[in-house]
Amino acid sequence: MSMLAVRGITKRFGGLVAVDGVSFDVFEGTIHAVIGPNGAGKSTAFNLLTGFDRPDSGTVEFDGATITGLKPHRIVRKGIVRTFQNTMLFDEMTVLENVLVGMHVRTRVGFLRAALVLPGTLSEERLAREEAHRLLRLVELDGASDTKAGDLPHGQRRLLEIARALGAAPRLMLLDEPAAGLNNAETGNLAEMLRRIRDTGVTIVVVEHDMGLVMDVSDEIVVLNEGRKIAEGPPLLIQKDPTVIEAYLGEGAVDA
């Protein structure tokens, strides 16, 4: 059984059909990419999977249970997190504090307990900080843990947002264009990091325009065009699919 089962999801905005009957499966332990030209419906599909929009028709299942239409915070508690095209960090907080904020969905200590320093508070705080440092080491940011997030360069801001998402201890993570604005070296580091995250047991779905990254890290690729799925398969198959080449990749991709 697939971890994530998407069945015929459709979303209309007035007369525009942004996502049109899209179906695909994501299996545990894989990196799954969703690609397509601008306006293909990729980000809208992400919004439908994570509760930021509700599909007009179709269903989304996670571990065999329907999550269609659930609010985003409930979907996070079920083990699905996401990042966004534009980083949404707390710039006045430190790098470490940003990750700790991401962990709030799985900690028991509320504001009152923390303020009163009730029994168990200090122990949980210590464990949370240890886990936050582990996540920062995973994305190679532990050396910047005391730096304000607003002082980080763009590439490290991307990595911090991923670390913060991992703070919720997800089983499935959806990344919306994580390589946007990165140079070649940073993109290469991102590819290695995605593999490390996958190897820790987190399944990944990524929307991305950087075809070098997609072909490098993906196990399966879904291709959207004008809201419809036009192809699905492993990278080598997608590279040579004539429909994909015509719609998106371009003739040079055949020999990539």
C-alpha positions as a Python dict, from the first residue, in 0.01 Angstrom:
ca = {
    (1, 'M'): (0, 0, 0),
    (2, 'S'): (124, 348, -81),
    (3, 'M'): (195, 598, 196),
    (4, 'L'): (18, 879, 7),
    (5, 'A'): (-263, 802, -238),
    (6, 'V'): (-390, 1092, -448),
    (7, 'R'): (-705, 1009, -642),
    (8, 'G'): (-858, 1239, -902),
    (9, 'I'): (-805, 1568, -721),
    (10, 'T'): (-953, 1869, -899),
    (11, 'K'): (-946, 2237, -802),
    (12, 'R'): (-1120, 2522, -982),
    (13, 'F'): (-1078, 2894, -926),
    (14, 'G'): (-1374, 3047, -1107),
    (15, 'G'): (-1343, 2935, -1467),
    (16, 'L'): (-983, 2821, -1428),
    (17, 'V'): (-918, 2452, -1361),
    (18, 'A'): (-587, 2467, -1176),
    (19, 'V'): (-566, 2092, -1102),
    (20, 'D'): (-766, 1856, -1319),
    (21, 'G'): (-824, 1497, -1203),
    (22, 'V'): (-467, 1429, -1088),
    (23, 'S'): (-383, 1089, -937),
    (24, 'F'): (-55, 940, -816),
    (25, 'D'): (98, 733, -535),
    (26, 'V'): (396, 802, -312),
    (27, 'F'): (564, 503, -150),
    (28, 'E'): (746, 507, 181),
    (29, 'G'): (1121, 564, 169),
    (30, 'T'): (1126, 738, -170),
    (31, 'I'): (1190, 1084, -311),
    (32, 'H'): (903, 1174, -542),
    (33, 'A'): (915, 1483, -766),
    (34, 'V'): (633, 1685, -921),
    (35, 'I'): (745, 1893, -1219),
    (36, 'G'): (590, 2102, -1493),
    (37, 'P'): (601, 2447, -1652),
    (38, 'N'): (486, 2758, -1470),
    (39, 'G'): (111, 2747, -1416),
    (40, 'A'): (97, 2368, -1441),
    (41, 'G'): (-79, 2337, -1103),
    (42, 'K'): (212, 2211, -894),
    (43, 'S'): (180, 2447, -598),
    (44, 'T'): (-199, 2419, -603),
    (45, 'A'): (-162, 2041, -583),
    (46, 'F'): (66, 2086, -280),
    (47, 'N'): (-197, 2309, -118),
    (48, 'L'): (-459, 2038, -173),
    (49, 'L'): (-237, 1772, -17),
    (50, 'T'): (-158, 1980, 291),
    (51, 'G'): (-497, 2133, 369),
    (52, 'F'): (-434, 2490, 254),
    (53, 'D'): (-698, 2438, -17),
    (54, 'R'): (-983, 2188, -36),
    (55, 'P'): (-1031, 1994, -362),
    (56, 'D'): (-1359, 2035, -547),
    (57, 'S'): (-1347, 1661, -611),
    (58, 'G'): (-1114, 1369, -551),
    (59, 'T'): (-951, 1231, -237),
    (60, 'V'): (-616, 1226, -58),
    (61, 'E'): (-526, 934, 170),
    (62, 'F'): (-231, 903, 407),
    (63, 'D'): (-156, 558, 546),
    (64, 'G'): (-498, 442, 425),
    (65, 'A'): (-692, 715, 607),
    (66, 'T'): (-865, 999, 423),
    (67, 'I'): (-718, 1342, 498),
    (68, 'T'): (-912, 1531, 230),
    (69, 'G'): (-1025, 1868, 363),
    (70, 'L'): (-851, 1846, 701),
    (71, 'K'): (-705, 2170, 838),
    (72, 'P'): (-326, 2211, 793),
    (73, 'H'): (-249, 2172, 1166),
    (74, 'R'): (-436, 1841, 1177),
    (75, 'I'): (-246, 1716, 874),
    (76, 'V'): (83, 1812, 1043),
    (77, 'R'): (-16, 1609, 1348),
    (78, 'K'): (-74, 1308, 1125),
    (79, 'G'): (289, 1329, 1008),
    (80, 'I'): (290, 1549, 694),
    (81, 'V'): (478, 1880, 679),
    (82, 'R'): (564, 2122, 401),
    (83, 'T'): (783, 2417, 310),
    (84, 'F'): (693, 2707, 81),
    (85, 'Q'): (843, 2874, -226),
    (86, 'N'): (923, 3182, -18),
    (87, 'T'): (1096, 3114, 311),
    (88, 'M'): (881, 3195, 615),
    (89, 'L'): (1126, 3212, 903),
    (90, 'F'): (1113, 3406, 1229),
    (91, 'D'): (1393, 3645, 1139),
    (92, 'E'): (1439, 3791, 1489),
    (93, 'M'): (1476, 3445, 1643),
    (94, 'T'): (1797, 3245, 1634),
    (95, 'V'): (1846, 2948, 1406),
    (96, 'L'): (1803, 2714, 1704),
    (97, 'E'): (1486, 2889, 1820),
    (98, 'N'): (1332, 2855, 1474),
    (99, 'V'): (1378, 2478, 1489),
    (100, 'L'): (1237, 2465, 1842),
    (101, 'V'): (925, 2646, 1717),
    (102, 'G'): (883, 2374, 1456),
    (103, 'M'): (889, 2113, 1732),
    (104, 'H'): (594, 2259, 1928),
    (105, 'V'): (344, 2016, 1773),
    (106, 'R'): (511, 1721, 1949),
    (107, 'T'): (603, 1871, 2286),
    (108, 'R'): (376, 1849, 2590),
    (109, 'V'): (496, 2160, 2768),
    (110, 'G'): (257, 2452, 2725),
    (111, 'F'): (316, 2820, 2797),
    (112, 'L'): (192, 2804, 3157),
    (113, 'R'): (404, 2500, 3249),
    (114, 'A'): (709, 2662, 3092),
    (115, 'A'): (648, 2993, 3271),
    (116, 'L'): (607, 2822, 3609),
    (117, 'V'): (892, 2575, 3546),
    (118, 'L'): (671, 2285, 3654),
    (119, 'P'): (811, 1930, 3689),
    (120, 'G'): (916, 1781, 3358),
    (121, 'T'): (956, 2118, 3187),
    (122, 'L'): (1333, 2140, 3213),
    (123, 'S'): (1381, 1777, 3107),
    (124, 'E'): (1164, 1819, 2797),
    (125, 'E'): (1334, 2147, 2709),
    (126, 'R'): (1676, 1982, 2730),
    (127, 'L'): (1565, 1694, 2508),
    (128, 'A'): (1409, 1937, 2260),
    (129, 'R'): (1732, 2134, 2234),
    (130, 'E'): (1933, 1816, 2179),
    (131, 'E'): (1699, 1713, 1900),
    (132, 'A'): (1709, 2062, 1745),
    (133, 'H'): (2090, 2049, 1738),
    (134, 'R'): (2073, 1705, 1575),
    (135, 'L'): (1848, 1843, 1301),
    (136, 'L'): (2078, 2139, 1248),
    (137, 'R'): (2373, 1901, 1212),
    (138, 'L'): (2171, 1707, 954),
    (139, 'V'): (2140, 2021, 739),
    (140, 'E'): (2493, 2141, 830),
    (141, 'L'): (2374, 2450, 1020),
    (142, 'D'): (2469, 2358, 1377),
    (143, 'G'): (2757, 2605, 1369),
    (144, 'A'): (2507, 2888, 1314),
    (145, 'S'): (2265, 2787, 1589),
    (146, 'D'): (2299, 3122, 1774),
    (147, 'T'): (2276, 3336, 1458),
    (148, 'K'): (1958, 3529, 1394),
    (149, 'A'): (1765, 3373, 1107),
    (150, 'G'): (1739, 3713, 939),
    (151, 'D'): (2119, 3728, 910),
    (152, 'L'): (2151, 3401, 715),
    (153, 'P'): (2228, 3401, 342),
    (154, 'H'): (1954, 3276, 113),
    (155, 'G'): (2087, 2921, 74),
    (156, 'Q'): (2110, 2867, 449),
    (157, 'R'): (1762, 3010, 500),
    (158, 'R'): (1635, 2732, 272),
    (159, 'L'): (1813, 2472, 482),
    (160, 'L'): (1681, 2619, 805),
    (161, 'E'): (1324, 2602, 681),
    (162, 'I'): (1375, 2232, 606),
    (163, 'A'): (1524, 2176, 954),
    (164, 'R'): (1229, 2355, 1113),
    (165, 'A'): (987, 2134, 918),
    (166, 'L'): (1176, 1826, 1036),
    (167, 'G'): (1126, 1949, 1391),
    (168, 'A'): (767, 1825, 1370),
    (169, 'A'): (903, 1468, 1326),
    (170, 'P'): (721, 1407, 997),
    (171, 'R'): (697, 1083, 808),
    (172, 'L'): (626, 1271, 484),
    (173, 'M'): (778, 1607, 389),
    (174, 'L'): (667, 1819, 92),
    (175, 'L'): (920, 2073, -36),
    (176, 'D'): (805, 2354, -267),
    (177, 'E'): (1100, 2458, -489),
    (178, 'P'): (1377, 2413, -230),
    (179, 'A'): (1651, 2490, -488),
    (180, 'A'): (1505, 2828, -593),
    (181, 'G'): (1780, 3089, -585),
    (182, 'L'): (2057, 2842, -500),
    (183, 'N'): (2386, 2829, -690),
    (184, 'N'): (2529, 2505, -830),
    (185, 'A'): (2732, 2422, -518),
    (186, 'E'): (2435, 2488, -289),
    (187, 'T'): (2209, 2275, -511),
    (188, 'G'): (2459, 1990, -492),
    (189, 'N'): (2464, 2018, -114),
    (190, 'L'): (2083, 2019, -113),
    (191, 'A'): (2077, 1694, -313),
    (192, 'E'): (2304, 1526, -58),
    (193, 'M'): (2093, 1658, 227),
    (194, 'L'): (1770, 1525, 73),
    (195, 'R'): (1927, 1180, 52),
    (196, 'R'): (2036, 1201, 416),
    (197, 'I'): (1684, 1299, 522),
    (198, 'R'): (1536, 1014, 316),
    (199, 'D'): (1780, 775, 481),
    (200, 'T'): (1654, 880, 827),
    (201, 'G'): (1310, 746, 732),
    (202, 'V'): (1139, 1060, 600),
    (203, 'T'): (965, 1022, 264),
    (204, 'I'): (995, 1332, 43),
    (205, 'V'): (780, 1490, -228),
    (206, 'V'): (945, 1785, -401),
    (207, 'V'): (813, 2042, -649),
    (208, 'E'): (1113, 2174, -836),
    (209, 'H'): (1219, 2352, -1157),
    (210, 'D'): (1586, 2252, -1134),
    (211, 'M'): (1590, 1946, -1360),
    (212, 'G'): (1944, 1854, -1266),
    (213, 'L'): (1838, 1818, -902),
    (214, 'V'): (1515, 1636, -992),
    (215, 'M'): (1686, 1381, -1214),
    (216, 'D'): (1962, 1331, -958),
    (217, 'V'): (1756, 1258, -647),
    (218, 'S'): (1412, 1136, -760),
    (219, 'D'): (1289, 778, -757),
    (220, 'E'): (965, 871, -936),
    (221, 'I'): (848, 1184, -1118),
    (222, 'V'): (498, 1314, -1190),
    (223, 'V'): (471, 1566, -1473),
    (224, 'L'): (186, 1818, -1480),
    (225, 'N'): (85, 2046, -1765),
    (226, 'E'): (-214, 2281, -1759),
    (227, 'G'): (-337, 2110, -1444),
    (228, 'R'): (-332, 1756, -1585),
    (229, 'K'): (-90, 1470, -1530),
    (230, 'I'): (79, 1398, -1862),
    (231, 'A'): (342, 1148, -1749),
    (232, 'E'): (470, 952, -1451),
    (233, 'G'): (769, 727, -1402),
    (234, 'P'): (1140, 704, -1313),
    (235, 'P'): (1378, 979, -1427),
    (236, 'L'): (1522, 791, -1725),
    (237, 'L'): (1174, 726, -1862),
    (238, 'I'): (1060, 1086, -1807),
    (239, 'Q'): (1370, 1225, -1983),
    (240, 'K'): (1279, 1038, -2299),
    (241, 'D'): (899, 1079, -2293),
    (242, 'P'): (805, 1273, -2609),
    (243, 'T'): (500, 1432, -2445),
    (244, 'V'): (713, 1563, -2161),
    (245, 'I'): (983, 1687, -2396),
    (246, 'E'): (730, 1878, -2602),
    (247, 'A'): (550, 2028, -2302),
    (248, 'Y'): (838, 2109, -2074),
    (249, 'L'): (1187, 1967, -2093),
    (250, 'G'): (1280, 2070, -2447),
    (251, 'E'): (1463, 1875, -2716),
    (252, 'G'): (1801, 1893, -2540),
    (253, 'A'): (1669, 1682, -2255),
    (254, 'V'): (1665, 1366, -2466),
    (255, 'D'): (2040, 1333, -2435),
    (256, 'A'): (2059, 1452, -2073),
}
